[in-house]
């Protein structure tokens, strides 16, 4: 029903993905597959709702109405069996903004914050720029999937007096969707040592096969007392530019501290178009999401089969979630600089290099697969030309 094969020309729209090639000193004919937004048009219902609002002609201060919170509550229940209350929802301009607000609300300078590695690099920035200490817990990669070393995780917490853990689920960039027993182990360790858990669930709608996204609150009722859940419609509906996220905080004291921090930094005015887009997306665009997920998973399948048939020394990590493919190039025998140069100059692909995700990322590349099939086919041929020998 929906045309995800359409190639949308995004150049000349101040697009971070396509309009910053020259500014970032990349080859002019490079194919960008780095930043995590989709090259699909958002649902038509969202476009129509935004156009209707824009035509009203006055773009003053706005607020999120009751219908906004109803839409968020309904979506979470329908898609994830996640029961939340209106008062738990704190609209915020973006999940990365929310992470930084959490760091400031719940920790003080020089406090230790633990994160898994490799992981979405703004986690590092959110900690470092606010003068907190990063404690790394490297994930264990074996048999084409990742696991946590819970003993090492707890040991690092104890030895460094860790105050906060930032958890990514589904896990960017490695594509892991945490199972309930895994989340339970994490939760119990953090509860035991009084570690606040910030859970980035922005990719919650991207899960494949038998995998199920389990909201952290659903694992154990007590986890609401020491955790904050970060959600947004931005990845699911390609709305990142509208700067809209919904931070879910059940505990009243935690919620008050977060809201006070928002007020302190002046981060408390919702994007008026983001409000409209979020409501419309959650209320009217579910079929679009279902078909989009099928299309993206078919892209994963095509990409995996192409690599196995033509480039067997390059391996796609088994995708459980995300629309981002995590690909192992270590058998190519290149160091990180050589791999990056080959990717840009020989393959003509602009990717997020694995090493920027930290420990355990070197030798990997992250591919954005939320693209039309013809673009993916082009990317595959570029890889074959550069790495086929």
Secondary structure, DSSP 4 states (H G I P E B T S, - for coil): ---TT-----TTS--TTTS-TTTTT--TT-EE--SS--SSPPPHHHHHHHHHHHHT---------HHHHHHHHHHHHHHH-----GGGEEEES-HHHHHHHHHHHH--TT-EEEEEES--THHHHHHHTTT-EEEEEEPEEETTEEE--HHHHHHHHHHHTEEEEEEESSBTTTTB---HHHHHHHHHHHHHTT-EEEEE-TTTT-B-TT-----HHHH-GGGGGSEEEEE-SHHHHT-GGG--EEEE--SHHHHHHHHHHHHHHT-----HHHHHHHHHHHHH-HHHHHHHHHHHHHHHHHHHHHHHHH-TTSEEPPPSBSSEEEEE-GGG---HHHHHHHHHHTS-EE-EEGGGG-TT-TTEEEEE--S-HHHHHHHHHHHHHHH--
